[in-house]
Amino acid sequence: MVQVNDGKNGHLRRITTGVDALDQVLEGGVPQYAIVFIAGPPGTGKTVLCQQALFANARANGTSLYLATLSEPVFKMVRYVQEFSFFNANFVGNDVVYGDLGTALMRDGGPGVLAVLDALVKEHRPDFLVIDSYKVIREHFPTEREFREFTSELMVRLSAWEVTAFFVGEYSHEDIWDQPEFAIADGILYLYGTEEPHAQKRFLRVMKMRGTGYFSGEHFFDISRDGVTLYPRMNPNVIGAYEEPEGRIGSAIDGLAAMMGGGLPMGTALLIIGGAGSGKTLAALSLVIGEAQRGRPSLFVSFEEDASQLARNSLAFGWNLDRLKEQGLVEAYHVSPSELDLDRHAIIFKERAEAIGARCVVIDTITAMEASAHQPGKYQSYLWAIVDYFKRVGVTVAMTYESAAQTELPEAGVNHISFIADSIINTKLTTRDGELRRTLTVLKMRGSGHDKAVREYIIEPPRIAIGDVFHEPKEERSSELK
């Protein structure tokens, strides 16, 4: 069996589930010789997870048994699993052995199942065993007492055989609390799905795991040709200090760093609020360019412009994103709003930032994240977790938010997220002398002095700069007071 932890220093030996992120959730994998129930409704990925674990074991020179009861015929299962990249035909028959318990169950009941199991274990000496489905066995016992006695006897034999086992079953969440087999199980992984407007979403919870700590809560996963990929939820810490790297982040916009008292303090969070066309994206991008000019890499996450469009538009100001990308100083990562999934992409943002050693991360715009969250409160929770994570490792975060109104102060709609920001900038479209003008205001900067004036924000390619204090015409101001 794949050993993730060798058991030294008093720790239990661990085995892999075949899913790296799930091993991390379990703090190193499943404790060796544990009996774990893989429970959940139909179609949630229970069998795929088990097959993935079987072949991970085989790759490490272990031997596994997959035993069907009365669910799917073995030949059908083998044909199905061939579609996954983890499948290796060379393992089948020796390292991964498929067998049947259904015939013995129908003919001889519980004693027949135990006899077949005993013979198969003696023949193949497996490290890992899967029974799919265990719930079907329950249905062939006339009384609850007889089933409990069978389960207890099976648990004792598995311990004597020193086999790690997964018992699969289409159990409901209520079954986990009511059925006696779960009381004596070492572990319970519960898989379930929810129906979103555009697709099914799958989640996994560790309900129980003796001999190890684990990361509790709801973890998103998807199933592809590579099998199960788990995206553990991001968990904001509520204790401990943030890293506070010295220095400030500059800007490629002439005059913006000066407005921020010399630049944005590193390792903090900035929120740039403004209406459509007010220059939010350019203000955020200017921080990335400023970092690149100092040789520090950044990640720019966009939900509107893809990398090529962003690079093309930036050239008008002399910002060559393609060259900076080649130098490893900028990565532009685009996600279509229709494909945005907070559970998946929060982890992807983190991984991509880590991969390039980013010191600054821009998210443009978090309005798209808000729209993609179908559960109330989930958006704020994930946003807080993302910002919390990056601040704790000393990475600066800049986020844009599209305001519905052209205001100089945050409207009620952004108050629920403004608390996560150390600094807030407001960009605004207005008119003067019959012409469209832009303004920029630094509304707040925690722990730092800043320019409090409303200044003209000049975007006239190739020039982009902060101008003089902006004074609205008296007649416009007086009309607003009426």
VEXLO-374903 format. One record per residue: x, y, z of N, C-alpha, C in turn. Coordinates in steps of 0.1 Angstrom, whole numbers, plus 2048, in hexadecimal, padded with zeros to 3 digits. Example, Ala and Ser with C-alpha at 12.3 -4.5 7.8 and 13.67 -1.06 7.14 Angstrom:
! residues 2
8847C784E87B7D384E8847DF84E
8807EA8478897F584788180084F
***
This chain:
! residues 482
8097F480080080080080980C800
8058177F980C8237F980D829807
81882B80D81A83081A81E83F819
81584781E81785681E81F85982A
81D85283582485584182A847846
83784684983D83984C83A83485B
83383C86282F83887083A83A87A
84584187784F84388184A84E88B
85285089584F85A89F8418598A5
83C84D8A682F84A8AD82384D8A5
82585089881985388F814846889
80784688680283B87E80783B870
80983086A80C83085C800834854
80283B8497F88408417F883A833
7ED83982C7ED83581E7E6840816
7E984080A7E384A8017D58467FC
7CD8507FA7C084E7F47C184F7E5
7CD8527E07CE8557D17CB8637CD
7C686B7D67C38797D47CB8817DD
7D58887D87DF88F7E07D88997EA
7CF8A17E57C98AB7EE7C08A47F9
7BB8987F67B38918017BD88C80B
7C98878077D38838117D788F81A
7D889B8147DB8A781C7D08AA826
7C38A98217B88AB82A7B88A1836
7BD8958347BE88B83E7CC88B845
7D38968437E089884A7EA88D847
7EA88883B7F387E8377EE871831
7E18708317DA86482B7D285D835
7CD8518317C48498397CD840842
7CB84084F7D38378587D2829853
7DE8238537DF81584E7D680B857
7D08028507C77F88567B97FE85A
7B780A8577AA81085A79F80A851
79280A85678780684F77E81384D
77E81784077882483D76B822834
761829838754829830755834826
75383181975183B80E74283C80C
73C84681172D846811728852809
71C85180471685C7FC70B8577F2
7048607ED6F985D7E36FF8587D6
6F78527CD6FC84E7C07028597B8
70D8567B07128607A771B86A7AD
7208687B97288737C07378707BF
73B8647B97498627B774F8587C1
7478507C874D8477D275683C7CB
7508367C175882B7BA7648307B3
76483C7AD76F8427A777A8447B1
7778497BD78184C7C778783F7CB
7808347CD7858277D178E8217C6
78A8227BA79281D7AF7A08257AE
79F8327B07AB83A7B07B58357BB
7AF8327C77B882D7D27BE81F7CF
7B68177C87BB8097C47C780A7BC
7C78137B17D28147A87DD81B7AE
7DB8257B77E682B7BE7EE8217C6
7E68187CC7ED80D7D47F58047CB
7EF8017BF7F77F87B68047FE7B1
80380C7AF80F8127AA81B8127B4
8178107C182180F7CB8248007CF
8217F77C68237E97C881B7E27D3
80F7E87D58067E27DE7FC7D97D7
7F47D17DE7EA7C97D87DC7CD7DE
7D27CE7D57C57D27D97BB7C97D4
7B07C87DC7A47C07D87987C97D6
7917C97CB7857D07C977A7C57C8
7707C57D27667BB7D27587C17D1
7527BD7C67447C27C473A7B97CB
72F7BF7CF7247B67D57197B47CB
70F7BD7CB7047BB7C17027C97BA
70C7D17BA70A7DE7B370D7DD7A4
71A7DE7A071D7DD7927267D1790
7247C978572C7BE78273B7C2780
7447B97847527BC7847577C0776
7527B976B7577BC75E7537CA75A
7477CE75E7427DC75B74B7E6762
74F7E376E7577EC7767657EE76F
76B7E376B7787E47657777EC758
76C7EA75076B7F1743769800746
76280375175F81175476C818759
77481276178081876778B81A75D
78A813752795814747795823741
78A82A74378983873E792842745
79783E75179E8477597AD846757
7B58517597C38517567CB849760
7C584776C7CC83F7777CC830774
7C382C76B7C281D7687CE818761
7D280C7657DE80575F7DA7F775D
7D87F27517D47E574E7DE7DA754
7EB7DE7557F57D57597F37D1768
7EC7D976F7E97D777E7DE7CD780
7D57CC7777C87C57797CB7B6779
7C67AF7837C87A17847D379D78E
7DD7A67907E87A37997E87AD7A5
7EA7BA7A17EB7C47AB7DD7CA7AF
7D47CA7A67C67CE7A87BE7C27A4
7B87BC7AE7B07B07AB7A17B37AD
7997B07A378B7B27A47847A57A7
77A7A57B07737997B476579C7B7
75D7917BA74F7927BC74B78C7C9
7437937D173D78E7DD72E78B7DC
7287907D171A78F7CF7157817CF
71C7787C871776A7C77167637D5
7217657DC72275F7EA7177657F3
7157727F170B7797FA6FD7747F7
6FA7727EA6EC76D7E66EB75E7EB
6F57577EA6F47487EC6F57457FB
6FF74B80270274781070275281A
6FE75E8166FD76981F70A76D825
70A77283271677783872176D839
71F76183E72975783E730754831
72875482672E75381973775E815
73376A81873C77681674977581D
74877282A75577083275E76582D
75875A82876074F823767753816
76075B80D76775F801771769804
76E77280D77977C811785776816
78376C81F78E76582579775F81B
7917588117987518067A075B7FD
7997667FA7A07707F17AB7777F8
7AA77A8057B578080D7C177780E
7BE76A8107C97618117D075F804
7C97607F97CF75E7EC7D776A7E7
7D27767EA7D87827E47E078B7EE
7DE7887FB7E57908057E479F802
7D87A58017D67B37FD7DA7BD809
7DE7C88047E17D380E7D47DC80F
7CC7DB8057C07E48047B57DD7FE
7A97E080479D7D87FF7917E27FE
7897E07F477D7E87F27717DF7F1
7677E17F875A7DA7F674F7E47F1
74A7E27E67417EB7DF7357E37D9
72A7E47E07257ED7EA7237E57F7
7277EB8027257E580F7177E6814
7107F08107027F28146F97E780E
6FD7E28036F57D67FD6F67CA806
7017C880C7027BD8156F87BE821
6F77CA8266ED7CC8316DF7C782D
6DB7C98216CE7C681C6CB7B781C
6D67AE81E6D47A081D6D479982B
6D37A18356D379C8436C479E848
6BF79384D6B17948526AF79D85E
6B979F8666B77A78726C37B0873
6C17BB87B6CB7C587D6D77BF885
6D37B788F6DD7B08976E77A8890
6E17A08866EA79787E6F479F876
6EF7AA8706F87B38687037B9871
7007BD87D70A7C38867147B8889
70F7AC88C7197A288F72279E883
71D79E87772579C86B72F7A786A
72B7B486B7347BF86A73F7BE874
73C7BB8807467BA88B7507AF888
74B7A488375479987F75D79D874
7587A486A7607A885F76A7B2863
7677BB86C7717C587177C7BE878
7797B48807837AC88778D7A587D
78779F87378F7988697987A1861
7937AD85D79B7B68567A77BB85E
7A47BD86B7AF7C18747BA7B6875
7B57AA8767BF79E8767C679D869
7C079F85E7C679F8517CF7AA84E
7CE7B58567D67C18547D37C7846
7C77C98447C27CF8377BB7DC839
7BF7E68317B87F38317AC7F1828
7A07F582D7947F382578B7FF823
78580081777B80A81476E802812
76380681975680181774E80B811
7498088057418127FD7328107FE
72B81A7FF71C8198007148257FD
7088237F870082F7F56F8832801
6FF83780B6F983B8186F684A817
6EB84E81E6E785C81F6EF86282B
6EE86F82D6F48758386EE871845
6E186E8456DA8698516DE85B854
6E185384A6E684584D6F3845855
6FB84F85370884F85A706850869
6FB85786D6F885987B6F084D881
6E98468786DF83C87D6E482E87C
6EC82B8726F081D86F6FB818878
6FB80C87E705808888713806882
71480387572180086F72A80D870
72481887072C82587073282787E
72C82288873282389673F81C898
74181189174D80989375780C887
75481487E75D818873768821878
77481F87277F82887677E83686F
77883686377784285C76A843853
76684F85075A85184875D85D83E
75D85A83175E865827750866821
74A87282273D87381C73D87C810
73987780473987D7F872B8817F4
72988D7EF71B8917EB71C89C7E0
71089E7DA7108A87CF7058B27D1
7068BD7CB6FC8C77CB6F98CB7BC
6ED8CF7B96E98D37AC6EA8E27AB
6F48E77A36F58F67A16ED8F9794
6EB9067916E49097846EA903778
6F89027786FE8FE76B7058F076C
7068EA77870D8DE77970C8D8787
70E8CB78870F8C479571C8C879B
71C8CA7A87288CC7B072A8C17BA
7368BC7BC7388B17C57418B67D1
73E8B07DD7458B47E97488A87F1
7528A97F975789E8027598A4810
75489C81A75689F82875C89382F
76689683776B88C84076388C84D
75B88284F75288285A75887B866
76287386476986C86F77686686A
78186687278D85F86E79585D87B
79485188079C84E88C7AB84E889
7B38528937C18518917C885D88A
7C08678867C587287F7BC87E881
7C388A8817BB89687F7B7898870
7AE8A186D7AA8A385F7A48B185E
7A58B685279F8C384F7908C284C
7888C685677A8C48557748CE84B
7678CC8487608D584075D8CF832
7578D882A7538D481C75E8D7812
7628CC80B76D8CD8017688CA7F4
7698D37EA7648D07DD76E8C77D5
7688BE7CD7708B67C47698B57B6
7718B27AC76B8AF79F7718A279A
76B89C79076F89078A77289277B
77E88F777782890769788883765
78E8837597958777557A087275E
7A587C7667B08787707AA87377D
79D87377E79786E78A792879793
7938777A078E8817AA79988C7AC
7968987AB79F8A37AF7988AB7BA
79E8AC7C67988B27D179E8C07D3
7958CA7D67998D87D97958DB7E7
79E8D97F179A8DC7FF7968EA800
78C8EC8097878FA80B792902811
79290F80E79C91881479791C822
79F91C82B79B91E8397A292A83F
79B9358417A29418477A693E855
7B29428597B69418677B094C86F
7AD94A87B7A79548847B195988E
7BD95288F7C79568987D4957891
7DE95D8977EB95E8917ED96B889
7F996F8877FC97C8817FE97A872
7FB98586A7FF98585C80D98885A
81398385082198884C820996848
82A99E84C82A9AC8498379B0842
8389AC8358459AF82E8479BE82D
8539C282E8569D182D8559D581F
8529E281D8529E88108449EA80B
8439F07FF8379F47F98379F07EA
82B9EE7E58299EB7D78279F77CF
82E9FA7C582CA067BD822A037B2
821A0D7A9817A0C79E81DA12792
819A0C78681DA11779815A1E775
80BA2277D804A2E77B80BA39782
80FA4377A816A4E78080DA5678A
813A5679680CA5E7A1803A557AA
800A487A77F8A407AF7FFA3C7BC
80CA387BB813A347C7814A407D1
816A4C7CB816A587D4809A5A7DB
7FEA587D57F1A597DB7F0A4F7E7
7F6A437E67F5A397F0801A3A7FA
806A467FB810A4980581EA42802
820A407F682DA397F282BA2B7EC
81EA277EB81BA1A7E6813A127EF
80EA077EA8059FE7F280E9F57FB
80C9F58088149ED8118139DE80D
81E9D880D81F9CA8098189C1813
8129B680E80B9AD8177FE9B181C
7F89BB8157EB9C08197E19BE80E
7D49C18107C99BF8077C49CC802
7C29CE7F57BD9DA7EF7B09D77E7
7A69DF7E97999DE7E27989EA7D9
7969E87CC7949F37C27869F37BD
77E9FD7C17709FD7BE76DA087B3
765A047AA761A0E7A0757A08796
751A1178E747A0D78474EA08778
746A0376F74C9FE762753A0A75B
75FA06755766A1074E76EA1B756
76EA19763774A2476B783A2176D
789A16768797A1476979CA0B774
793A037797969FA7857A19F0780
79F9EA7757A99DF7717B69E576E
7B79F17687C49F77667CB9FB773
7C4A0077C7CAA037897CF9F6790
7C89EB78F7CD9DF7957D99D978D
7D89DA7807E39D57787F09DD77A
7EE9EA77D7FA9F377F8029EE78A
7FC9E77948049E27A080C9D679B
8069CD79280E9C278D81A9C7785
8189D177D8239D677582D9DC77E
8299E37888329E979283B9DF799
8349D479C83C9C97A28469C2799
8419C078C84A9BA7828569C3780
8559D07808609D977E86A9D878A
8669D379586F9D07A08749C27A1
8709BA7968749AC79686C9A279F
8609A67A385899E7AB84C9997A3
84A98B7A383F98679B8319887A1
82798879881998B79C810982794
80497F79A7F99777937EE981791
7E99827857DD98A7827D298077E
7C897F7867BC9777837B198077D
7AC97C7717A298476B79697B767
78A98176A77E97A76677798175A
77E98B75577899274978199273D
78D99673E7969967327A098A733
7A19837287AB9787287B997D726
7C39757287D19797287D598171C
7D097C7107D49837037CE991702
7C19927067BA99F7067C09A9710
7C49A471C7CA9AC7267D79B1721
7DF9A871B7EC9AC7167EB9B670B
7E29B47027E09BD6F77DC9CB6FC
7D29CC7057CE9D970A7D99E0712
7E29D87187EC9DE7217F79E5718
7F99E070C8049E57048029F4701
7F59F97017F2A076FF7F9A10709
7FDA0A714803A1271F812A0F720
817A07717825A027188289F7721
81D9F072581F9E572E81E9D8726
82A9D172582B9C571D8299B9726
81D9B472781A9A973082099C72A
82099A71D82698E71783598C71B
83C99771A84A99771E84C99472C
84499A735844998743841989747
83898373F83497674184096D73E
84796F73285296872F85D968739
85E97474086897574A864970758
85896A75885396476584F96E76F
84B97A76B848985774839987775
83198276B82398476B81C978766
81297376D8099697677FB96E767
7F596E75B7E797275A7DE966758
7D59647627CD9587627BE95C760
7B89577557AA95B7527A1950755
79695375B78B94A75E77E950759
77794A75076A94F74C76094F757
75995A75974F95A76474594E764
74294975873993E75773F93175C
74C93075D753924762759926770
75793277575D93578375692C78D
75E92679575991D7A07629207AC
75C9277B676492B7C276B9207C8
7659147CA76B9097D17789047CA
7779047BC7839007B578D90B7B3
7899177AF7929217AB7999287B6
7939287C279B92E7CD7A89267D0
7A79197CE7B49117D07BD9137C4
7B79147B87C09167AC7C79247AD
7C192E7B27C793B7B37D39397BD
7D19337C87DC9317D17E79297CB
7E491E7C47EF9167BE7F791D7B4
7F09257AB7F792C7A17FF9377A7
7FB93E7B18039487B78109427BD
80E9367C481992F7CA82392B7BF
81E9267B48269217A983092B7A3
82C9387A383594279D83B94A7A8
8389477B483E94F7BF83995E7C0
82C95F7BD82696D7BC8279747C9
82A9817C882A98A7D381E9937D3
8179937C880A99B7C78009927BF
7F49927C37E998B7BC7DE9957BA
7D99967AD7CE99F7AA7C29967A5
7B69997AA7AA9937A67A199D7A0
79E99B7937969A578C78A99E784
77E99F7897799A679477399C79E
7729A07AB76C9977B475D9987B3
7589A17AB7499A17A87459947A1
74E98F79974B98279274B97779C
7539777A675396D7B174696D7B8
7419797BB73597B7C27299757BA
7299777AD71E9737A571E9637A4
72A95D7A572B94F7A37279477B0
72694D7BB7239477C77149457C9
70F9397C97019377CA6FC9357D8
7059347E17029337EF7059407F7
6FB9467FD6FD95280570895180F
71195A80F71C95A819729953814
72794A80A73394380573D94C7FF
7399567F774295F7F074A9667FA
74496C80574C97380E75696A816
75195E81975A954820766951817
76494E80A77094B802779957800
7739627FE77B96E7FC784971808
77E970814785972820790967821
78D95B81D79895081E7A3953815
7A09578087AA95A7FF7B3965803
7AD9708087B597C80C7BD978819
7B79718227BE96C82E7CA96482B
7C895B8227D495281E7DF95A819
7DD96380F7E796A8097EE974813
7E697A81B7EC9848257F597C82F
7F19708327F996883C807964836
80896482981596082381C96D81D
81697882081D98581C81B98980E
81098480880D9877FA8039927FA
80599D7F27FC9A87F07F09A37E7
7E49A77EB7D89A47E37D19B17DF
7CE9B27D27C69BD7CD7BA9B87C6
7AE9BD7C97A29B87C379A9C47BE
7939C17B278A9CC7AD77C9C77AF
7739D17B17659CF7B375D9D97AA
7549D47A274D9DD7997419E27A1
7419EF7A37369F57AA72B9F97A0
71E9F77A47139FA79C712A09799
716A117A3714A1F7A2722A267A2
723A3279C72FA3979C72FA427A8
734A3C7B3735A437C0743A457C4
745A4F7CD752A517D3754A4A7E0
749A447E574AA3C7F1745A2E7EF
74AA247F6744A177F4736A167F6
72EA107ED720A0F7EF71DA037F8
710A027FC70C9F78057109EA7FF
7109E87F27129DB7EC7209D67EF
72A9DF7F27389DA7F473B9DA803
7339DF80B7369E081A7399D281F
7329C881A7349BA81F7419B481C
7499BB8137569B58107619C0812
75E9CC8157689D68177709D4823
76B9CC82D7729CA83A77F9C2838
7809BA82C78C9B282A7979BB824
7949C782179E9CF81A7A69D8823
7B39D98227BB9E282A7BA9F0824
7B99F08167B99FD80F7AD9FC805
7A7A0780279CA087F879FA147EF
79EA117E279FA1C7D8792A1C7D0
78DA287CD781A2A7C6784A317B8
780A2B7AD781A317A0773A3579B
772A40794765A45791765A4B783
75AA4A77C757A5177074EA5D773
752A6876E74AA7477074BA7D763
744A88763745A92758749A9F75D
750AA7754753AB5757755ABC749
74EAC774874EACF73C74AAC6730
740ABD73373BAB5728744AA9724
74FAA772B758A9C728758A91733
75AA8572F75BA7A738769A7A73F
769A7A74C775A7A754775A6F75E
781A6B762782A6176C789A67778
785A6278478CA66790790A5A798
79AA5C7A179FA527AA7A1A587B8
79CA507C279DA547D07A2A497D8
7ABA4B7E17B0A417EB7A7A437F7
79DA3A7F9794A3C804799A38812
7A2A2E8127A7A2A81F7B4A2281D
7BDA238267CAA1B8277CDA19835
7CBA0D83A7CEA0A8487DDA0B84B
7E0A138557EEA1485A7F7A1C851
7F1A248487F9A2C83F7F2A3983B
7FAA4483A7F4A508357F2A4F826
7E9A588217E6A578137E0A6480F
7E0A678027DAA737FC7CBA717FC
7C4A7A8037B5A798047ADA807FA
7B4A867F07ADA8E7E67A7A867DB
79DA8B7D5797A857C979FA8A7BD
7A6A827B67AFA867AB7ABA8179E
7AEA887937ABA837867B3A77783
7ADA6E77C7B3A617797B4A61769
7C0A647647C2A667567C5A5974F
7BDA557457BFA4973D7BFA4D72F
7CAA517297CBA5671B7D7A4F715
7D6A437107E1A3B70B7EAA44702
7F7A437047FEA3A70D800A3F71B
7F9A4B71E7FBA5072C7F0A4B735
7F4A477417EBA4474C7F1A4A758
7EAA5275F7F0A5A76A7E5A5F773
7E9A6377F7E1A6A7897E3A79787
7D8A817857DAA8F7827D7A9778F
7D2AA378C7D0AAD7977C3AAA79E
7C1AB17A97B5AB07B17A9AB37A8
79FAAB7A8793AAD79F788AB57A6
784AC07A077AAC87A576EAC779C
763AC37A1757AC2798751AD0797
74CAD478B746AE178973CAE4793
73BAF1797731AF57A1723AF279E
71FAF3791712AF178D70EAE278E
718AD978C715ACB78D713AC779C
71CACD7A571BACA7B370EACF7B8
70AADC7B46FEAE17BA6F2ADA7B5
6F2AD57A96E6ACD7A46E5AC07AC
6F0ABA7B06EFAAE7B86E9AB07C5
6EAABD7CB6E5AC07D86D6AC27D8
6D0AC57CC6C2AC87CB6B9ABB7CD
***
